[in-house]
Amino acid sequence: MALYHFSVRHVSRGKGQMVIASAAYISGQRIFDSYYNKIHDYTSKSGVVFTEILTPEYVPERLNDRETLWNEVEHVERNNKAQLAYSFDIALQNELTLEENIRLAKEFCQEQFVARGMIVDLAVHEGKSDNEEEPDNPHFHVLVPIRPFTEEGIWGNKQRREYILDEDGNRVKDAKGKEMFNAVSTTGWNDPELLKEWRRAWTEKVNGKFRECHMAARIDHRSYKEQGIDLIPTIHEGYEVRAMEKKGIKTVIGELNRAIRQFNQMFISLKESIQWMKTVYEEMKAELDRRQNPTLLESLQDYYDKKTQGRTPLPNFYAEMKRRGKNLSNLQEFSKSINYLQTHQIETMDDLQERIEELNGVVSVSKKEISEKRKQLKELENLEKMAEVIKTNQPLIDEYNHFYFQKRRERYYQQHKKEINYYRKCERELKQHLDKNGKVPTARWKREKEELQSVIEELKADNQPYQEELTFVKKVQSCADIARRDREMAEADTSGRSEEKREKQVKFPTFYTVQAKEILEENGKAEQQPLNQSEQNPEKKTSLLRKLDEKKKECAERDAKQQAVKKKRNYEMSL
């Protein structure tokens, strides 16, 4: 199980701590402390698998030695209560190999610490558990001097003073006459927001490695409260508590953490059970919804299954081959439909409707453009037709204009009124389309017609695939709708009617409506009658077929009477 732990503390003289002792412990080495004139020996410590000093490029080579580095840190700090270093304790993951954990730790220190000008003393511990039931605790320690080492090759200042000023800009003094000031960090390494960034960056790095290795495990730097998890966090156990627990000495923190873990495990189990019940409920509900509202693929499958199955046996070999050919065709159509839906990522009827609307938009735009081009072509054809009329009827008009006398002119006009009027109409229309020389541009019209015809053919060719696709998609929609209607009819048919009766009802709705009306009327009459009266005077029920036979007899008798009367009338008229 992936675990997250990321803590940081100060190594301070005011708390009686020695930074060289901390460095010797995390590295498992023997280091001489010149400040206290003391040797710190942790060479007997096991579990230290990797150590390294990481420094920025401008830091001199001498500080790559652990003893030199931390003795300089001790001597550069003169205050008896000085804070010497930041001490990080960060958990590694049991899901990853030792090499992967070391690589992650180095990369994180380089990216987050060294890149900010920090000198890093890194040590990785494998954290082997003595108890087989408890998991290992691999982790790494990081010691970072609080005082920065500058690019000038000297140790810089940890903080600077910002004096408190009054309204006039003068420094404010306290009761003892000392100037008041605020200590401001020169590096910003102690900013709480930076700590949050480090915690988040470590989480992202580990989870990125999990994703790279295709693992489901994940860690989260947020607290249980921030994650919305109602679990009690355990108390961090220091190396002193762990050492006592390993020796069999029960500690208050250890006992409390064991109780917390037991409670959290019970809570998690209960929560998992509730979640399982919710999951089962959702699955059952989804299955019910799926049966009531089948997907598009299910509807298509129902349609083609019904189309290919349930056929009556055919009488001969050729009919059987024809049936198999139809079944193969249905299978091909079904396969084509499925491939199309998967290619265009269409899963629901709404998606299919959106695709139809999209294709309709494309086809309608193309059809509109084709219609406009055809309209232009029609106009050119009309102009050519009018030009031909002008050319054909020009001798007639010339002869009409040749007449000098009004009567002869009028008589000629009456004889050729239709041709003359149409000529004048064409002349008026063509007058707007003449070229610069006042002539009819027939050659230009011919070229424009050819261009328009070419454009129309190109548009039709471009529109043809979309038109075919639209037809196909509409067919798919129709098949799905038919399957859904059949399913709804089958679910609504709770009276036990067979498929044959349902088909008859569809073919002869009036007959079944009348039948239903009569049945309802008979039931209503039966309910209105008292029970004892119905027992005393039982009525013989007449079936529907008998009523039809009686009606047929009445009609036959009426027709016979009419024929007899007609014959008698014809005989009397003949006499």
N, C-alpha and C positions, 0 to 999 in steps of 0.2 A: 504494500500500500504506500503510495507516494505521500511523503510528509514534508511539511514546511516549517522551518525554523530559521529566523534571521534576527539576531540580537546584536547590540553594540553597547559598550560601556567604556568608561574612561579608566585608564591606569593612572592613579593619582598618588603622590607622596602623602597628601593629607589623609588618605585612608590607610597609610602604612604599606603601600604597594611598591614594588620595584619592577621597572620595565625590563631589566636584564633577566630577572627571574622568570617573567612571563615569556620572554623570547626563548630562554633555555628550555622551558616546559613544553611549549608548542613544537619546538624543533627536536626535542629529545637529545640535546647536546650539553657539553660542559663548557660554560662561559665564565670568564673572570670579570668581576664587577670592580673596576678601579675606583668608582665613586664611594662605595662602601668597603672596598678592599676585602672582597668576599668572592668565593667561587660557588656558582650554582651548577650542580651536576644532576642532570636528568637522563644520563646515558642508559640507565636501566629501564627507562620507560619504553614500553612496546606499543606497536600500533601506528607509529609515525612512518608513513609510506612515501612522503614527498615533501621537500622543503626547497624554497628558492626566494632570493631577494630580487624584486622587480623595481626598477628605477626608471625615471625619465632619462632622455638621452644626454642632457646636460649635467647630470649628477656624476661626480668623479668615481673612478674605479674603486677607491678605497672603501666606499660605503657599501659595496657589494659583500663585504665581510660582516657577518652578523655581530661579532664582538665589537668591532670598530664602530659600526653604526650606532648601536644602542649605548655604548659608553659615551660617544659624543652627545647623544640626546640627553643623557644623565647630566653631563658636565655643563651643557649649554643652559640648562635650567637652574637658576639660583634660588628660586623661592622654595621654602620648606614645604609648601602645600601645592606645588606646581602640578598641573595635569601634563603627563608625559606623552601619552599615546591613546589612540582609539583601538579598542580590541573588539574585533568582529568574530562571532561564532555562527556559522552558516551550515545548515544541514545539507548533505548530499543524498542521492536517491539510490535505494537498493535495486531498483529496476534497471539501472545502468551499470556498466562495467566500471572497474577501477580506473582504467585508462580514460574512459569517457568522462567520468567525474572529475579527474585531474584536469583534463582539457577544458571542461566547462569552467572550473574554478580559475584557471590561468586567464582564459579569455575574459571572464567577468572582471577580474582585477585589472587587467590591462585597459579595458574599455571604460570602467567606471572610476578607478582610483588613479592609476598611473597617468591616464590621459588628462587628469586634473592637476598634475604636478605632485602627486603623493608618492612617497617611498613605501613599498609594500613588502612586508615579511610574511610570506605565505607558507603554511604547513597543512598538509592533508593527513587526517587520521582515519584509519579504516573502521574503528569503533566496533570491533568484534564483541558479540554478546556472549556472556558466560552461560546464560540460560537459553536452551534450545527453543523454548516456547516464545521467547522475546526476539524481535527482529534486530539485526545489526543497526548500529547508529553511525554510519559514515558521515564525516563532517570535515570542514576545514576552518582553520583559524587565520585571521589576518591582523597583524599589528601595523599600525600606521602612525608615525610621529605627528603630533599635533602641530609642532612648529615647522613651517615650510622651509625647504631648502631652495634658495633662489638661483636664478641663472647666473648670477655674479659669483657663485661658488661659496656662498656663506649661508649660515642659518638666519632666516628672516624673523620678523616679528609675528607672533600669534595673533595679536590684537592691537588696536590703536585706541587712543582716548578721544572721545567726543565730549567736550565740556558743555555743561548745561548753562545756557545764557538767559539773562533776564530780558525785559522788553527793550532796554537800551543797548543790548548786545554785550553786556558785561558778564563775566563769569560769576555764577552763583556759588556761595560758600556755605558750608554746613555750620553747625553750632560750634565746632572746634576751630573754625576758621580755615578749614581745608576746602579747596576748590572741588566742586562736585562734577562728576563726569560719568559717562556710560562707556563700557568696554565693548568695542565693535570688532568682530572677527575680520581679519585681513584676507582670509581665504573663503569664508562662507561654508566651510566643511561641516560646521555644527548646525546648519540650518535644518529644522525638522522636515521641511519640504524636500530637501535633498535626500534625507533618509527614506522618505516615502518613494522617491524616484528610484533609489537603489533597490529597495524591496520589490518594486514593480518590475525593474529591469531583470533582476534575478529570476522572478517568476516567468517572465516571457522567455528568457533564455532556456530554462529547464523545460517548459512546455513546448518550445520549439524543437528541442531535442527529442522529446516524446513523440511529436508529430513526425519528425524525420525518421524515427525508428518504428513508426506505425503502431504506437502504444496508446491504449485508451487512458492511461494514468495521466492525471493533471494535478498541479498544485495551485494554491491561491494565496496571495499575500494579504488579502483582506481578513479581518477578524470574522468570527462566526456571526456576530451581530450585523456587520456590514454585508455579509453574504446572505443574510436572512435565515441562518441555520441556528436552531434552538438547542445548541449543545453547550456544555460547560467547558471552557478551555482549561487545560492542565497547567500546573505551575511548573516553570522551568526548573529542572534539577541541575544544579551545578556539579562540578567534578567531585566536590566534597560529599554531596549527598549520594552520588552514584558509587563512590568508593565505599561508603558506609553500607549501602544496600548490597554491594557485591560481597562484603564480609558477613552478611546476614544480620546486620544491625538495622532494625526497623526505625525509620525516621518519620516525623510528622508529615513532611512534604511527600514522602514516598507513599505512606498510607492514604493521604488525601488524594493523590493522583490515581492510586489504584481504585479508590471508591468512585472517583470521577469517571475513569475509563469504563468501569462496570456499568455505571448509570448510563453513560453515553452509548454503550453497546446495546443495552436494553432499549433505549430510546430509538436508536437506529433500526433495530429489528422491528419494533412496533411501527415505525414510520415506513419501513420497507413493506410490511404486511398491508398497511393501509394503501400504499402506492400500488401494490400488486392487485388489491381489490379494485382500485380505481382503473387500473389498466385492463383488467378482465371486463369490467363494466363498459369501458369505452370500446373494447373490441367487440363485445356482444352487441352494443348499440350500433357500432359501425357495420357489423354484419347484417343487422336488421335493416338499417338504412340502405345497405347495398342491395338487399333483396327487394326492398320496396322501390328504391331508386337505382336501377342498374346503371352501370357505367356505359359509355358509348361503345366500347369494345364488346361488352357483354350483350348489349342490344343487337349489335351486328352479328355476333355469334349465334344468338337465338334465332335471328332472321334466317341465316343461311342453313342452320341446322333444321329448322322447320321446312325450309325449301327443298332440302335434299333427302330428308327422312320422311317416313310415314306414307310413302307412295304405295299404291296397290300393285301387286305383281302384274307384269305385262305378259301378253299372250305368246309372243314369238321372239326369236333371236334378234331381229332387226330393231324391234321396239326396245329390247333390253340394251342394245348398243347405243341407241339414241338417248336412253335414260342416263347411261353412264357418261356419255358426252356432255349432257346437261349438267350432271353432277360435277364433272371436271371443270366445266365453265364456271359454275357457282364457286367452286373452290378457288379458282384463279381470281375471280372477282373479289372474294373475301380476302385473299392474300394481298391483292393490289390495294384494297381499302386499308388494311392494317399497315402496310408499308407506308402509305400516304400519311396516315394519321401519326405514325411514329416519326416520320421525316419532318413533318411540320409541327410536332409537339402538340397535337390536338388530343385532349383527354376528355373533355366534356362537350355536351351539346352547345353550351354557350361559346366554347372555343370554336366549334364548327360553324356556328352562326356568325361569329366574328370573321372567320375566314370567308364565308359566303359574302358577307357585306363588303369585305375588302376586295374580293374578286369582282363583285358587282360594280364597285366604284371604278376599278380599272377598266372593265368592259364598257361601262356607260360612258366614260370619258372618251374611249377610243371610238365608240359608236357615234357619239356627238361630233367628233372631229370628222369621221367619215361622212356623216350626214351633211356637215357644212361644205365639205369638198364636193359632194354630189350636187348640192344646191348651186355651187359656183359652176360646176360642169353643166347643169341644166340651163343656167342663165346664158352660158356661151353657146349652147346648142340652140336656144331660142333666138339669140342674136344672128347666128348663122342662117337659121330658118328664115328670119325676117329679111336678111340680105338676099337670100335666094328668091324670096317673094318680090323684092324690089327689082331684081334682075329679070325675073320671068314676066312681070307685069309692066315693065317699062314701055314696050311697044304700045300696049293698051293705053297707058297714060299719055304717051306722046300723041296718039291719035285723038284722044279726048281733048287734049289741049289745042289741037290743030283746028277744031271747029270754031268758027267765028260767030255764027248765029246762035242765039241763046236757045231757041226751040230745039234745033238739031243737037245742041250740046246737052240740053236737058233730057232729050229722048235717049241719047247715047248713055247718059249717066244712069237713067232708069234701067236700061238694059244690062249695064255692068256695075250696078250700084255696090254689090258685095265686094267685088274685086277692087274697085276704086277706093272704097272706105278702108279696107284692110291695107291697101297700099299706103294710104295717108297715115294710118296708125303706125305701120312699120317705119315709115319715113320719120315720124315724130320720135319714135323710140331710138332709132339709129342715129339721129342727129346728135344725141348726147355722147355717142361712142365713136365718133369719127376721129381720124388722126389729124395731124397738123395740116396736112394737105387737103383736108376735107373729104378723104376717101374712107371707104369701109376697110378696116384692118383685118381682113379674113385670114391672112397668113399668121398674124400674131395670135388670133383666136385659136387657130389650129395648134400652134405650139403650146399655148396655155392648156388646151384640152388634153394634149398628150401628157403634159406634166401632171395635171390633175389626175388623170387616169393612172399614171404611174404611182403617184402618192397614195391614191385610194387602194391600189393593190398592195402596196407596202404596209399600209395601216391594217388591211384585212389579214395579211400574213402575220403581222405582229400580234394582232388581237386573237388569232385562231387558237394558240395554246391556252390563253386565259379563258377563252370561251369553252374549250374542251374541258379544262380543269373545273370551271364553274359547273358545267353539266354533270361531271363526275361527282363533285362534292354534293350537289343537290340530290343526286341519286343515293349517295351514302346517307344523307340526312333523311331521305324518304324511307329507306330501309330501316334505319334506327327508329323512326317514328312508328312504322308499322309494327315492329317488334314490341315497342313500348305499349301501344294500344292493345295488342293481343295479350300482353301480360296483364294490363289493367282489366281487360274484359274477363280473363281467367280468374283473377283475384276477386272481382266483383260478382262473379257467378257463384253464389253460395247456395243456390237452390238445387244443385246436383244435376243441372241440365247437361246433356252430352254436347259434343262439338257439332254433331249433325243438327240438333235442335237449335243451337245458337245460330248456325248458318241459315236455317229456315226462317228464324226470326228476323235476320237481316234482310233476306230476300222478300218476305211477306210481312212487313211490319203492320199493315192495316188489319190483317187477319188476327194476328196475335194481340193487337190492341183491343179489338172487339171481344176476343176471348177473355182477356184479362178483365175488361169492364163488366162482362156478364158474370164472371166468377165473383168479383167484388160485390155486385148487386145481390147475388144470391146469398153471399155471406152476410151482407147487411140485413137482408130480410130474415135470415135465420136467427141473427142476434136479436132482432126486434120482437120476434115471437116468443111467448112464454114457453117454458119447458114442457109443462103438462099439456098445453094445447098442441104442441108439435107431436107429442106422443099419442094424443087422442086422434088427431087428424093427420096421419102421415101422408105426405105428398110424394107422388112418384116423380123422380127426377128424370128429365129428358136429356139425353145426351146431345151433344152438338151435331153429330152426324145424322141423328134422327131428325133434328130440326131442319137440317139442310135438305134431307130427302123430302120432308113435308113441303118445304118451299118449292122444290123442283116439281112435285106433283101439282101444286096449286098453279104454277106457271104453265105446266103442260095442259091442264084443264082449261085455263083461260085462253091459251092459244087455239085449242080445239074449238071452243065456242066462237072465237073470232073468225076462224076459217069457215065454220058452218054458216055464220051470218053473211060472210062475204060471198060464198057460193050461192046462197039464196038470192042475194041482191043482184048478182050477175045474171042469174036465170030469169028473174023478173024483168030486168032491163032488156034481155034478148027477146022476150015475148012482146 
